[in-house]
Structures are given as structure tokens and as C-alpha cells.
Amino acid sequence: MYLSATFWKRAAERAIKTAAQTAVALLGAGAVDVLTLDWQALGSVSVGAALVSILTSVGSAQVAEQGDPSLV
């Protein structure tokens, strides 16, 4: 299951979405001055969230049907 290209494509898609959502949440939808924002911290937290998403996909792979890395 973990060697399936479909599994990794779906897990990567979820991780990218999670990273983007985290970045948007940290930006505060424009409420933050973009020029003084700590971009390194923003990137670090977003990458961390993406890693958690990948680990969740791997951990839930045994529960899912047809290799879909989801708990649903």
C-alpha cells in the first residue's frame, strides 16, 4: 500500500493543501504587515504542518479503502 503511486500522490496533495492553509491562517488574511512578517517562521510552521499531514496519511493507510490515505 505504501509503495503505491496513488497513495503518495494523494498524501502529497493533502500535505500541500495543509501547508497552504497553515500559511494563510498565519498570514491572518491580510491583517499582518507582509513586509515585516517572519517568513522563515511562516515557512517552518507550514512545512511542519505538511509533515504531520504525511504522517497522518501513513498512519491511517491501514484503515482506508483502496489505498486512499484517509480516516473517512
N, C-alpha and C positions, 0 to 999 in steps of 0.2 A: 504494500500500500504506500509506504513512504518513498518508494522508488518510482512511483507513477508521476509522469509529467503533468497530468491533470491535477493531482494533489498539490504539487508545488506551484503551479500556475494560480490555482485558487487561493492557496495560502499567501502567495506574493501579492495578489490583488487585495486581499484583506489587509495585509500589512501596510501596503501603500496607502490605502484609504484611511487606516488608523493613524498613520503618520501625518497625513494631510489634515485630518480632523483635529489632531492634537495641536498642530501648528496654528490652525485657525482659532482654536479655543485660546491658545496662549496669546495670540495677537489681539484678542479682545474685539474682533470685528471692527478694527479701525480706531479703537479707543486708546491705543498706545502710539506714542511718537515713534514712527518707524526708523527715524534717524538715530535715535538713542537706544533702540532695542538691543538687548544682548542676543545677537544672532547665534552665537556659539551655544548658549544655554537653550535657546529655542530648538536648534538642531539636535542637541543632545537628548532633550526630553522626547522629541518626535521619534528619533531613532530607537530610544528605549521603549517607547510605546509599540513601535513596529516589531521589535524583538519579542515583546510579550505576546503580541498577536500571533507571531510564528509559533512560539512555544504553546500557545493555546490550541492552534491548529494541529500541532503534532500530538498534544495530549488528548485531544478529542477525536482523533482519527479512528480509533478503535470503536467509538460509539456511532460514528456516522455511517450512512449508507453510500455505497458506490464510490468510496474514496473522497467524498465531499468532506473537507475538514471543518465540520460544524457540529455543534451540540444540538442543533434543532432537528 
